[in-house]
């Protein structure tokens, strides 16, 4: 089975669709373009979700990203919120898709339960410098670095194939980025469950309350190169092509060691001002550099054995149904 490596010319992406249980979130990060105030965002119903997913039946989508704002852990609505997230994963599986959930900080028990209905999960580490709690994360209790590092540890203990990443340009310095990457590398050496690290440039949006200027994209290839030096080779570096708007910078990031472009779907819920390019458009951008763009599953083949037998069967059905056209994951 082929897997993109530092010496190959293969670049992967996941044909994806994002389901949002709710946009409400008790955090208030100053750069956020996703959240709505608690109580002001309706929660998706299973019937609505089923209609959306059935509309994808004849398309190439395989990954269903369940991406949610966070309901406070002590809220009386927390249990109902979690049940919706679980039910969405189960629904996606039953309809022939492969779910990947990113719902913020979870308890160990919640993570263990969601493992039953997800082939992979994720949480952005962002940056581990606690000084950010005095500014961009001042009103975001779940952005406490120790909590997010704990999630990565728990995912390792539970053998959950996991995606994490850095948010670049939110007030950190070069040393902060290196420290965050080293923390990820240390956890990977212990558990070996992190399949991807996203290097996401903070990009200005229409809903943010911060006046920060955003990340200088010209610095991104250098950050990719540093990340590739620090992270173990069994972690793939991912960059979001809708946020890297200059083709020459995108190609430079690939030359520096990035090998994945993440989930490509109708739109980016986290960065709604930056629509995803179509995969055919991306293939045309990559071709002059000799790169070949290929679809993948939302988990890599070396992690199949960490799934339950039922989930392994779901992965096999997805591949046999022709939703993935290559053996690259």
SULNORGI-V519387 format. One record per residue. SS is DSSP state (@ for helix, = for strand, . for the rest). PHI is phi in whole degrees, -180 to 180 (none if undefined). Layout:
SS:PHI / SS:PHI
This chain:
.:none / .:-79 / .:-134 / .:-57 / .:-132 / .:-65 / .:-99 / .:-86 / .:-110 / =:-98 / =:-122 / =:-103 / =:-150 / =:-110 / =:-67 / =:-132 / =:-137 / =:-102 / =:-104 / .:-111 / .:-59 / .:-163 / .:-91 / =:-67 / .:-154 / .:-80 / .:-78 / .:-138 / .:-74 / .:-68 / .:-100 / .:-75 / .:-119 / .:-117 / .:-72 / =:-129 / .:-65 / .:-53 / .:87 / .:-113 / .:-121 / .:-65 / .:-92 / .:-67 / .:-95 / @:-65 / @:-67 / @:-64 / @:-63 / @:-62 / @:-63 / @:-63 / @:-69 / @:-66 / .:-69 / .:-94 / .:-58 / .:-102 / .:-110 / .:-85 / .:-60 / .:-124 / =:-88 / =:-110 / =:-85 / =:-94 / =:-118 / .:-129 / .:-67 / .:-101 / .:-89 / .:-54 / .:-57 / .:-97 / .:-72 / .:-67 / .:-97 / @:-60 / @:-62 / @:-66 / @:-61 / @:-65 / @:-63 / @:-63 / @:-62 / @:-63 / @:-64 / @:-66 / @:-63 / @:-63 / @:-61 / @:-59 / @:-61 / @:-64 / .:-95 / .:95 / .:-104 / =:-117 / =:-84 / =:-135 / =:-107 / =:-132 / .:-126 / .:80 / .:-70 / .:-124 / .:-78 / @:-59 / @:-65 / @:-65 / @:-63 / @:-62 / @:-68 / @:-68 / @:-59 / @:-66 / @:-127 / .:-136 / .:-84 / =:-161 / =:-143 / =:-159 / .:-162 / .:-72 / .:-73 / .:68 / .:-147 / .:-101 / .:-70 / @:-66 / @:-63 / @:-68 / @:-71 / @:-94 / .:-137 / .:-64 / .:-111 / .:-60 / .:-113 / .:-133 / @:-58 / @:-84 / @:-93 / .:-61 / @:-54 / @:-64 / @:-67 / @:-74 / @:-65 / @:-62 / @:-60 / @:-64 / @:-64 / @:-61 / @:-59 / @:-65 / @:-61 / .:-87 / .:57 / .:-94 / .:-58 / =:-133 / =:-119 / =:-136 / =:176 / =:-111 / =:-101 / =:-103 / .:95 / .:-108 / .:118 / .:-84 / .:-113 / @:-58 / @:-65 / @:-64 / @:-62 / @:-63 / @:-63 / @:-65 / @:-63 / @:-65 / @:-64 / @:-64 / @:-60 / @:-64 / @:-67 / @:-63 / @:-64 / @:-80 / @:-119 / .:65 / .:-112 / =:-87 / =:-91 / =:-144 / =:-124 / =:-88 / =:-107 / =:-104 / =:-74 / .:-62 / .:-123 / .:-58 / .:-134 / .:-79 / .:-105 / .:-69 / .:-107 / .:-80 / .:-105 / .:-63 / .:-79 / .:91 / .:-86 / .:-77 / @:-61 / @:-63 / @:-85 / @:-64 / @:-57 / @:-67 / @:-64 / @:-59 / @:-62 / @:-65 / @:-61 / @:-66 / @:-72 / @:-87 / .:-79 / .:-60 / .:-66 / .:-84 / .:-106 / =:-87 / =:-92 / =:-115 / .:-128 / .:-86 / .:-68 / .:-72 / .:-96 / .:-103 / .:-83 / .:-109 / @:-53 / @:-68 / @:-74 / @:-58 / @:-65 / @:-65 / @:-66 / @:-68 / @:-61 / @:-83 / .:131 / .:-70 / .:-135 / =:-144 / =:-113 / =:76 / =:-77 / =:-113 / .:-143 / .:-63 / .:-159 / .:-103 / .:-66 / .:-78 / .:-126 / .:-65 / .:-81 / .:-128 / .:-65 / .:-68 / .:-71 / .:-67 / @:-63 / @:-68 / @:-64 / @:-63 / @:-60 / @:-67 / @:-67 / @:-79 / @:-55 / .:-59 / .:-87 / .:82 / .:-89 / =:-114 / =:-92 / =:-135 / =:-77 / .:-142 / .:-81 / .:-79 / .:-149 / .:-95 / @:-60 / @:-69 / @:-104 / @:-56 / @:-67 / @:-84 / .:-88 / .:-66 / @:-60 / @:-63 / @:-70 / @:-61 / @:-66 / @:-65 / @:-62 / @:-64 / @:-63 / @:-61 / @:-72 / @:-70 / .:-74 / .:81 / .:-79 / .:-123 / .:-104 / .:-145 / .:-92 / .:-97 / .:-141
